[in-house]
Amino acid sequence: MHCKQVWKDGGAVWKLTGNLKYDDLMRLILARNAHCRFRKAEYMIHDFLGVTGIELSEDELGTIADHDKESMGLAPNLRMAFVVTKESYIKRIEQFIEKMKGSSWQIKIFESFDAAYEWAVRERWEAVLKPSAS
Protein backbone atom coordinates (compact mmCIF):
# COMPACT_ATOMS: atom_id res chain seq x y z
CA MET A 1 0.00 0.00 0.00
CA HIS A 2 1.12 3.53 -0.70
CA CYS A 3 -0.40 6.74 0.64
CA LYS A 4 0.31 10.21 -0.67
CA GLN A 5 -0.66 12.68 2.04
CA VAL A 6 -1.28 16.35 1.41
CA TRP A 7 -2.01 18.57 4.39
CA LYS A 8 -3.69 21.88 3.62
CA ASP A 9 -5.21 24.59 5.77
CA GLY A 10 -8.08 22.92 7.54
CA GLY A 11 -7.44 19.30 6.64
CA ALA A 12 -5.78 16.60 4.60
CA VAL A 13 -6.16 14.41 1.55
CA TRP A 14 -4.92 10.83 1.52
CA LYS A 15 -4.56 9.24 -1.91
CA LEU A 16 -4.30 5.52 -1.24
CA THR A 17 -3.08 2.97 -3.78
CA GLY A 18 -2.40 -0.74 -3.75
CA ASN A 19 -3.60 -3.35 -1.28
CA LEU A 20 -4.76 -1.94 2.08
CA LYS A 21 -3.77 -3.97 5.11
CA TYR A 22 -4.37 -3.45 8.81
CA ASP A 23 -0.74 -2.73 9.78
CA ASP A 24 -0.38 -0.11 7.03
CA LEU A 25 -3.61 1.64 8.01
CA MET A 26 -2.74 1.66 11.71
CA ARG A 27 0.64 3.25 10.95
CA LEU A 28 -1.16 5.96 8.96
CA ILE A 29 -3.71 6.59 11.71
CA LEU A 30 -1.06 6.83 14.43
CA ALA A 31 1.05 9.19 12.30
CA ARG A 32 -2.06 11.26 11.52
CA ASN A 33 -2.90 11.59 15.20
CA ALA A 34 0.65 12.71 15.99
CA HIS A 35 0.73 15.27 13.17
CA CYS A 36 0.65 18.84 14.46
CA ARG A 37 -2.04 19.86 11.94
CA PHE A 38 -4.48 17.11 12.94
CA ARG A 39 -5.58 18.96 16.08
CA LYS A 40 -6.95 21.75 13.89
CA ALA A 41 -8.22 19.50 11.09
CA GLU A 42 -11.77 20.00 9.94
CA TYR A 43 -11.75 17.49 7.11
CA MET A 44 -9.99 14.39 5.80
CA ILE A 45 -10.58 13.04 2.33
CA HIS A 46 -9.55 9.43 1.70
CA ASP A 47 -9.24 8.72 -2.04
CA PHE A 48 -9.63 4.95 -2.54
CA LEU A 49 -9.84 5.07 -6.35
CA GLY A 50 -6.34 3.56 -6.68
CA VAL A 51 -6.92 0.81 -4.10
CA THR A 52 -6.58 -2.72 -5.49
CA GLY A 53 -7.65 -4.67 -2.41
CA ILE A 54 -8.72 -4.35 1.22
CA GLU A 55 -7.52 -7.03 3.63
CA LEU A 56 -9.18 -6.29 6.98
CA SER A 57 -10.89 -8.71 9.31
CA GLU A 58 -13.98 -7.64 11.21
CA ASP A 59 -11.89 -7.35 14.39
CA GLU A 60 -9.26 -5.23 12.64
CA LEU A 61 -11.93 -2.93 11.26
CA GLY A 62 -13.32 -2.58 14.79
CA THR A 63 -9.88 -1.72 16.16
CA ILE A 64 -9.44 0.98 13.51
CA ALA A 65 -12.85 2.43 14.45
CA ASP A 66 -11.89 2.32 18.14
CA HIS A 67 -8.69 4.26 17.42
CA ASP A 68 -10.63 6.82 15.40
CA LYS A 69 -13.16 7.23 18.21
CA GLU A 70 -10.27 7.91 20.59
CA SER A 71 -8.99 10.50 18.08
CA MET A 72 -12.21 12.51 18.33
CA GLY A 73 -10.82 14.42 21.29
CA LEU A 74 -8.00 15.69 19.06
CA ALA A 75 -10.25 16.78 16.16
CA PRO A 76 -13.85 16.70 17.39
CA ASN A 77 -15.53 18.39 14.40
CA LEU A 78 -13.94 16.40 11.61
CA ARG A 79 -15.66 15.66 8.32
CA MET A 80 -14.28 12.43 6.86
CA ALA A 81 -14.99 11.70 3.20
CA PHE A 82 -14.21 8.48 1.34
CA VAL A 83 -13.91 8.53 -2.44
CA VAL A 84 -14.66 5.03 -3.69
CA THR A 85 -16.61 3.36 -6.50
CA LYS A 86 -15.99 -0.37 -6.09
CA GLU A 87 -18.99 -1.98 -4.41
CA SER A 88 -17.03 -4.34 -2.13
CA TYR A 89 -14.95 -1.41 -0.84
CA ILE A 90 -18.08 0.67 -0.28
CA LYS A 91 -19.48 -2.15 1.86
CA ARG A 92 -16.32 -2.25 4.00
CA ILE A 93 -16.44 1.52 4.51
CA GLU A 94 -20.14 1.29 5.40
CA GLN A 95 -19.17 -1.27 8.06
CA PHE A 96 -16.58 1.19 9.37
CA ILE A 97 -19.20 3.97 9.44
CA GLU A 98 -21.55 1.70 11.38
CA LYS A 99 -18.81 1.04 13.94
CA MET A 100 -18.27 4.82 14.24
CA LYS A 101 -21.91 5.44 15.29
CA GLY A 102 -22.06 7.83 18.20
CA SER A 103 -18.92 9.65 17.10
CA SER A 104 -18.84 13.42 16.65
CA TRP A 105 -17.31 12.97 13.20
CA GLN A 106 -19.43 13.26 10.08
CA ILE A 107 -18.51 10.49 7.63
CA LYS A 108 -19.75 10.06 4.05
CA ILE A 109 -18.93 8.10 0.90
CA PHE A 110 -18.62 9.76 -2.52
CA GLU A 111 -17.98 8.51 -6.04
CA SER A 112 -15.84 11.49 -7.07
CA PHE A 113 -13.16 13.60 -5.47
CA ASP A 114 -14.96 16.80 -6.49
CA ALA A 115 -18.14 15.75 -4.66
CA ALA A 116 -16.15 14.77 -1.55
CA TYR A 117 -14.28 18.08 -1.58
CA GLU A 118 -17.50 20.03 -2.05
CA TRP A 119 -19.03 18.39 1.03
CA ALA A 120 -15.93 18.27 3.23
CA VAL A 121 -14.63 21.75 2.56
CA ARG A 122 -16.99 24.07 0.72
CA GLU A 123 -20.28 23.08 2.36
CA ARG A 124 -18.68 23.20 5.79
CA TRP A 125 -17.52 26.78 5.28
CA GLU A 126 -20.82 27.83 3.75
CA ALA A 127 -22.60 26.53 6.87
CA VAL A 128 -20.16 28.35 9.16
CA LEU A 129 -20.40 31.61 7.26
CA LYS A 130 -24.14 31.51 6.64
CA PRO A 131 -25.85 34.36 8.48
CA SER A 132 -28.12 33.15 11.25
CA ALA A 133 -31.80 33.92 11.09
CA SER A 134 -32.71 36.46 13.73
HELIX and SHEET records of a PDB file:
HELIX    1   1 TYR A   22  ALA A   34  1                                  13    
HELIX    2   2 PHE A   38  LYS A   40  5                                   3    
HELIX    3   3 GLU A   58  SER A   71  1                                  14    
HELIX    4   4 GLU A   87  LYS A   99  1                                  13    
HELIX    5   5 PHE A  113  TYR A  117  1                                   5    
HELIX    6   6 GLU A  118  GLU A  123  3                                   6    
HELIX    7   7 ARG A  124  LEU A  129  1                                   6    
SHEET    1   A 5 HIS A   2  LYS A   8  0                                        
SHEET    2   A 5 GLY A  11  LYS A  21 -1                                        
SHEET    3   A 5 TYR A  43  GLU A  55  1                                        
SHEET    4   A 5 ARG A  79  VAL A  83  1                                        
SHEET    5   A 5 GLN A 106  PHE A 110  1                                        
END                                                                             
